[in-house]
Amino acid sequence: MKIRTQFSLLISLLIVIPVTCVISLPLYHFFSSPQRYLMKGYREIRALGYLDLSENDWEAMRDEIKKIPPNVQVAVYCDFQIIISNIPELKQGTVLLPTELFAFINESSSIYDYQIHSPEMNSVNRKTSSSSYLMISRAKVPDRKSGLRRRRFYIPAFILLAIFETAVITLIIQLSRTIFNSITMLEANTQKIADGELDIQLEQPKLQREANEITSLSESLDRMRVALKDNQERRTKFIMGISHDLRTPVALIKGYAEAITDGVVTDMGSIMKSLAIVQTKADQLENMINDLINYMKLNTTEWQQNLEICPLKPLLKDFTDSAIATGDVYNRKISASVDIADDIQVPMDKNLVNRALENIFSNAVRYSKDGDSISIKCTQEPDFVIISISDNGVGIDEKDLEHIFDIFYRSSTSRREQGLGIGLSVVKTIIETHGWKIDVDSELGKGTSFFISVPLGRSGKLV
């Protein structure tokens, strides 16, 4: 159970139950109190107006009625008549002689304790005396049964209070245990990451009901652990890849330079040939370093802020025209078609998109031979523009397909070629950071096809 839910339940118990009790007790006393009925009768008798009482007399009577304790029965006797009563035997409006009234009191005195008093009235114009009404109150004589009834009332109240306290204490203990266990788990998991134990999966709640806001941090930490581990592996691979690919041209440059310096190569022709090799390898090193710098730039988000909304068809037409011209130079059969609407516009960096397309096309030329065919198609579907570049060259082994976009990965068919193996990584980075998608389909010995999907909005433009 989530900590927020447990706190909400605890607060509800601490607030709702006491408030309910505070509200219920006055309501109980109000609805069970005889004053409720007396005051109602008082207002009705006063409205009749047949008693010659002044405003002060009525106010005095009302004040006396308000003083009556709960569960006490009362009757008001005035001018030989019961004018207000909640005593069942003395109905309101009953006419009684004083002897009859006191006879009734005497007969029931073994059951009830009576109290009779005559409040002062302030009327000066009344024909009757100034103390002419009696207020008769009675309460049952206490006995074992009444004490038992009181105990019966207290016992449920005590049980309810005990249940309430038990529930609150249990919930507090459970909440404390949940928070303690969650923080302990979080602390242990954090310590593992701080100690560099990235290969061990972090501890997670064994049961779903044990999950809460704090344990969710452990899940986030575990995802962070995996990301750190992947980054560490990529960094190691990055350093090893650079070291491996840069070592060869550096070794050649160093070897030829030492040969010239040590006098191993003496004639001018050999020296010039050695220097030409050094120049070629230096250019190769420079290209590799530029590729690395460009790759690192692509992995930042700064360039994405400069995307411009550009028409897609002209860019694709320029690319296909350039591909056809390149095919003539390298003796490749190029077929190209751009079948999309003229008004399709997308936010993009034209130079980077063109670079990605040229990179794929260059691979198609590199891994095919004279006379092979390369097909470029751009088609429009309801929700996408599909750009495909296919060749019938050497193809890619199935075991290499899932890794060809990994940085520094060189498939078995490309190891004889020069380069760092980051070309397709750059392509994937460019395509995906534009919000597009790239897929590849290949079969060894039959060729390779790359598919780029550009999502479109309802209006035929990228959203």
C-alpha positions in Angstrom: 0.0 0.0 0.0 1.3 3.4 -0.9 2.5 5.7 1.9 0.2 8.4 0.9 -2.8 6.1 1.1 -1.7 4.9 4.6 -1.3 8.5 5.8 -4.7 9.4 4.3 -6.3 6.4 6.1 -4.6 7.4 9.4 -5.7 11.0 9.1 -9.2 9.9 8.3 -9.3 7.7 11.5 -7.8 10.5 13.6 -10.3 13.1 12.3 -13.5 11.4 11.2 -14.1 9.2 14.2 -13.6 11.8 16.9 -15.6 14.4 15.0 -18.3 11.9 14.5 -18.4 11.2 18.2 -18.4 14.9 19.0 -21.3 15.5 16.7 -23.2 12.4 17.7 -23.3 12.9 21.4 -24.9 16.4 21.3 -27.4 15.1 18.7 -28.2 12.1 20.9 -28.8 14.3 23.9 -30.8 16.7 21.8 -33.1 14.1 20.4 -33.5 12.3 23.7 -33.8 15.3 25.9 -37.3 16.3 27.3 -36.6 20.0 26.7 -37.0 19.4 23.0 -40.6 18.4 23.5 -41.2 20.9 26.3 -40.0 23.9 24.3 -42.2 22.8 21.4 -45.2 22.6 23.7 -44.2 25.9 25.3 -44.4 27.7 21.9 -47.7 26.1 21.1 -49.3 27.1 24.4 -48.0 30.6 24.1 -49.4 30.9 20.6 -52.9 30.1 21.9 -52.9 33.1 24.1 -55.5 31.9 26.6 -53.1 32.3 29.6 -52.9 35.7 31.0 -49.1 35.9 31.2 -46.9 38.8 30.4 -43.9 38.7 28.1 -41.6 38.5 31.1 -43.6 35.6 32.5 -43.2 33.6 29.3 -39.5 34.4 29.2 -39.2 33.2 32.9 -41.0 30.0 32.0 -38.8 29.4 29.0 -35.7 30.0 31.1 -36.9 27.5 33.7 -37.6 24.9 31.0 -34.0 25.3 29.7 -32.6 24.5 33.1 -34.2 21.1 33.1 -31.5 18.3 33.1 -31.6 15.7 30.4 -33.8 12.6 30.9 -36.0 14.5 33.4 -39.7 14.5 32.8 -41.5 17.8 33.4 -45.0 19.2 33.5 -46.2 22.8 34.0 -49.4 23.2 36.0 -51.3 26.5 35.9 -54.9 27.5 36.7 -55.9 23.9 37.3 -54.6 22.7 33.9 -51.5 20.9 32.6 -50.3 23.4 30.0 -46.9 21.8 29.1 -45.9 18.2 29.7 -43.8 15.3 28.6 -45.0 13.1 31.5 -47.1 10.3 29.8 -49.7 10.2 32.6 -50.2 14.0 32.6 -51.4 14.8 29.1 -51.1 18.4 27.9 -54.5 20.2 28.4 -55.6 17.9 31.2 -57.7 19.7 33.9 -56.8 18.6 37.4 -57.6 19.8 40.9 -54.6 20.3 43.2 -55.8 17.3 45.3 -55.9 15.1 42.2 -52.5 16.2 41.1 -50.9 15.5 44.5 -52.7 12.2 44.7 -51.1 11.2 41.4 -47.7 12.3 42.7 -48.1 10.3 45.9 -49.1 7.1 44.0 -46.0 7.2 41.8 -43.6 8.4 44.3 -42.2 4.9 44.8 -41.1 4.9 41.2 -40.1 8.5 40.7 -38.4 11.2 42.6 -40.5 14.4 42.3 -39.5 18.0 42.6 -42.1 20.8 42.6 -41.4 24.5 42.6 -43.2 27.7 41.7 -41.1 30.2 39.7 -41.9 33.9 40.3 -44.0 35.7 37.8 -43.7 39.4 37.2 -47.2 40.3 35.9 -48.9 43.0 37.8 -52.2 43.0 35.9 -53.1 39.3 36.4 -56.1 38.4 38.5 -54.4 35.4 39.9 -51.6 35.4 42.4 -48.0 36.2 41.4 -47.0 32.6 42.0 -49.8 30.7 40.4 -48.0 28.0 38.3 -46.1 25.0 39.3 -43.3 23.2 37.6 -43.3 19.5 38.4 -40.2 17.5 37.4 -39.5 13.9 38.1 -36.8 11.3 37.5 -36.8 7.6 38.1 -35.5 6.3 41.4 -32.1 4.8 40.7 -32.0 1.0 40.8 -29.8 -1.9 39.6 -31.4 -2.0 36.2 -30.7 1.7 35.5 -27.1 1.1 36.6 -27.0 -1.9 34.3 -28.3 0.2 31.4 -25.6 2.8 32.1 -23.0 0.0 32.0 -24.5 -1.3 28.8 -24.0 2.2 27.3 -20.5 2.5 28.6 -19.4 -1.0 27.5 -20.1 -0.4 23.7 -18.5 3.1 24.0 -15.4 1.5 25.6 -15.3 -1.2 23.0 -15.6 1.4 20.2 -12.8 3.4 21.7 -10.6 0.4 22.1 -11.2 -0.6 18.5 -10.4 2.9 17.3 -7.2 3.1 19.4 -6.1 -0.4 18.2 -6.7 0.5 14.6 -4.8 3.8 14.9 -1.9 2.1 16.7 -1.8 -0.8 14.2 -1.8 1.6 11.3 1.0 3.7 12.8 3.1 0.6 13.5 2.5 -0.6 9.9 3.3 2.8 8.5 6.4 3.1 10.5 7.6 -0.4 9.5 6.8 0.4 5.8 8.8 3.6 5.9 11.7 2.0 7.8 12.0 -1.0 5.5 11.7 1.1 2.4 14.4 3.6 3.5 16.6 0.7 4.6 16.2 -0.9 1.2 16.8 2.5 -0.5 19.9 3.1 1.6 21.4 -0.3 0.8 20.7 0.1 -3.0 22.3 3.6 -3.0 25.3 2.2 -1.2 25.8 -0.5 -3.9 25.8 2.1 -6.6 28.2 4.3 -4.7 30.5 1.3 -4.3 30.4 0.7 -8.0 28.5 -2.6 -7.8 26.8 -2.1 -11.2 26.6 -5.8 -12.1 24.3 -6.8 -9.2 20.6 -6.1 -9.6 19.3 -3.9 -6.8 16.9 -5.2 -4.3 13.2 -4.7 -5.1 9.9 -5.3 -3.1 9.0 -9.0 -3.2 5.3 -8.4 -3.2 3.3 -5.8 -5.1 1.6 -4.6 -1.9 5.0 -3.7 -0.5 5.6 -1.2 -3.3 5.3 2.5 -2.4 6.7 5.9 -3.3 10.1 5.2 -1.6 10.6 1.7 -3.2 9.8 3.3 -6.6 13.1 5.2 -6.1 14.8 1.8 -5.9 13.3 0.9 -9.3 14.6 4.2 -10.7 18.0 3.5 -9.1 18.1 0.1 -10.8 17.3 1.7 -14.2 20.1 4.2 -13.4 22.4 1.3 -12.5 21.7 -0.4 -15.9 22.2 2.9 -17.7 25.5 3.5 -15.9 26.6 0.0 -16.7 25.8 0.5 -20.4 27.5 3.8 -20.4 30.6 2.3 -18.8 30.6 -0.5 -21.3 30.2 2.0 -24.2 33.0 4.1 -22.8 35.3 1.1 -22.6 34.3 0.0 -26.1 34.7 3.6 -27.3 38.3 3.8 -25.9 39.2 0.4 -27.2 37.7 1.2 -30.6 39.6 4.4 -30.9 42.8 2.8 -29.7 42.5 0.0 -32.1 41.5 2.0 -35.2 44.0 4.8 -34.6 46.9 2.5 -33.8 47.4 1.3 -37.4 47.9 4.7 -39.1 49.9 6.1 -36.1 52.2 3.0 -36.3 52.7 3.5 -40.1 53.4 7.2 -39.7 55.9 6.5 -36.8 57.6 3.7 -38.8 58.2 5.7 -42.0 59.2 8.8 -40.0 61.8 6.7 -38.0 63.0 5.1 -41.3 63.7 8.5 -42.8 65.2 9.9 -39.5 67.4 6.8 -38.9 68.7 6.9 -42.5 67.2 3.5 -43.5 65.6 5.3 -46.4 68.3 7.4 -48.2 67.4 7.9 -51.8 65.1 10.8 -52.7 62.6 8.6 -54.5 62.1 6.3 -51.4 61.9 9.3 -49.1 59.2 11.0 -51.2 57.3 7.7 -51.4 57.5 7.4 -47.6 56.4 11.0 -47.1 53.5 10.4 -49.4 52.4 7.4 -47.2 52.8 9.5 -44.1 50.7 12.2 -45.7 48.0 9.7 -46.6 47.9 8.2 -43.1 47.8 11.7 -41.6 44.8 12.5 -43.7 43.2 9.3 -42.6 43.8 10.2 -39.0 42.4 13.6 -39.5 39.2 12.1 -41.1 38.8 9.7 -38.2 39.2 12.5 -35.6 36.7 14.6 -37.5 34.2 11.7 -37.6 34.6 11.3 -33.8 34.1 15.1 -33.2 31.0 15.1 -35.5 29.6 12.0 -33.7 30.0 13.6 -30.3 28.3 16.8 -31.6 25.3 14.8 -32.8 24.8 13.3 -29.3 24.1 16.8 -27.9 20.7 18.5 -28.3 22.0 21.9 -29.3 21.7 21.3 -33.1 18.1 20.1 -32.7 17.1 23.6 -31.7 18.1 24.9 -35.1 15.8 22.7 -37.2 14.0 24.5 -40.0 10.8 23.6 -41.7 11.8 22.6 -45.2 10.1 21.0 -48.2 11.1 17.3 -48.4 10.8 16.6 -52.1 13.6 19.0 -53.3 16.1 17.5 -50.9 15.2 14.0 -52.0 15.4 15.0 -55.7 18.9 16.6 -55.2 20.0 13.4 -53.4 18.8 11.1 -56.1 20.4 13.2 -58.9 23.7 13.1 -57.0 23.4 9.4 -56.5 22.7 8.8 -60.3 25.8 10.9 -61.1 27.9 8.9 -58.6 26.6 5.6 -60.0 28.0 6.6 -63.5 31.4 7.2 -62.0 31.5 3.9 -60.0 29.8 1.8 -62.7 26.6 1.1 -60.7 23.1 0.8 -62.2 21.1 3.5 -60.2 17.3 3.6 -60.4 15.6 6.4 -58.5 12.0 7.7 -58.0 10.5 10.4 -55.8 6.8 9.9 -55.6 5.6 12.3 -52.9 3.5 15.4 -52.7 5.2 18.8 -53.4 3.8 20.5 -50.3 5.2 18.1 -47.7 7.4 20.0 -45.3 9.3 18.8 -42.3 11.5 20.4 -39.6 15.0 19.2 -40.2 18.7 20.0 -40.6 19.1 19.6 -44.4 22.8 19.1 -44.2 22.6 16.3 -41.6 19.7 14.5 -43.4 21.6 14.6 -46.6 24.7 13.3 -44.8 22.7 10.4 -43.5 21.4 9.5 -46.9 24.8 9.9 -48.5 26.3 7.6 -45.9 23.8 4.9 -46.6 24.3 5.3 -50.4 28.1 5.2 -50.0 27.8 1.9 -48.1 25.6 0.5 -50.9 28.3 1.5 -53.5 31.2 0.3 -51.3 29.7 -3.2 -50.7 28.6 -3.8 -54.2 30.6 -4.5 -57.4 30.8 -3.2 -60.9 27.5 -3.6 -62.7 25.4 -4.1 -59.6 22.1 -2.3 -59.1 21.2 0.2 -56.5 17.5 1.3 -56.1 16.3 4.5 -54.4 12.6 4.9 -53.8 10.6 7.6 -52.0 6.9 6.8 -51.6 4.1 8.5 -49.7 1.6 6.5 -47.5 -1.3 8.0 -45.4 0.9 8.5 -42.3 4.5 8.2 -43.5 6.9 9.0 -46.2 9.1 5.9 -46.8 12.6 6.3 -48.2 14.3 3.1 -49.2 17.9 2.5 -50.5 18.5 -1.1 -51.7 21.5 -2.8 -53.3 22.2 -6.3 -54.5 25.7 -6.4 -53.1 27.4 -8.7 -50.5 24.7 -8.3 -47.9 25.1 -8.5 -44.1 25.2 -11.7 -42.0 22.2 -12.3 -39.8 24.3 -12.3 -36.6 25.6 -8.8 -37.5 22.3 -7.2 -38.3 21.3 -6.3 -34.7 24.7 -4.6 -34.1 25.3 -2.6 -37.3 24.1 0.6 -35.7 26.4 0.2 -32.7 29.4 2.5 -32.6 32.7 0.9 -33.7 31.0 -2.3 -34.8 32.4 -3.7 -38.0 30.6 -6.5 -39.6 32.4 -9.5 -41.0 32.0 -8.2 -44.6 33.4 -4.7 -43.8 36.6 -5.5 -41.9 38.7 -5.1 -44.9 37.5 -1.5 -45.3 39.1 1.5 -43.6 37.2 3.5 -41.0 36.1 3.6 -37.3 32.8 1.9 -37.8 30.8 4.9 -36.7 29.1 5.7 -40.0 25.8 3.9 -39.4 25.8 5.0 -35.8 25.8 8.6 -37.1 23.0 7.7 -39.5 20.9 6.3 -36.7 21.5 9.2 -34.4 20.6 11.7 -37.1 17.4 9.8 -38.1 16.1 9.2 -34.6 16.8 12.6 -33.2 14.7 14.0 -36.1 11.9 11.8 -34.7 12.1 9.4 -37.7 12.7 5.7 -37.8 15.3 3.6 -39.6 15.1 -0.2 -40.3 17.3 -2.6 -42.2 16.7 -5.8 -44.1 19.6 -7.9 -45.5 20.6 -11.3 -46.6 24.2 -12.5 -47.0 25.1 -12.6 -50.7 21.8 -11.1 -51.9 22.0 -7.4 -50.8 20.8 -4.9 -48.2 17.9 -2.5 -47.9 17.6 0.4 -45.6 14.1 2.0 -44.9 13.6 5.4 -43.3 10.1 6.3 -42.1 9.2 10.0 -41.8 5.9 10.3 -39.9 3.2 12.7 -41.3 0.4 14.6 -39.6 -3.2 14.7 -40.8 -2.5 17.5 -43.3 0.3 15.6 -44.9 3.0 17.6 -43.0 5.1 16.4 -40.1 3.7 17.3 -36.7 
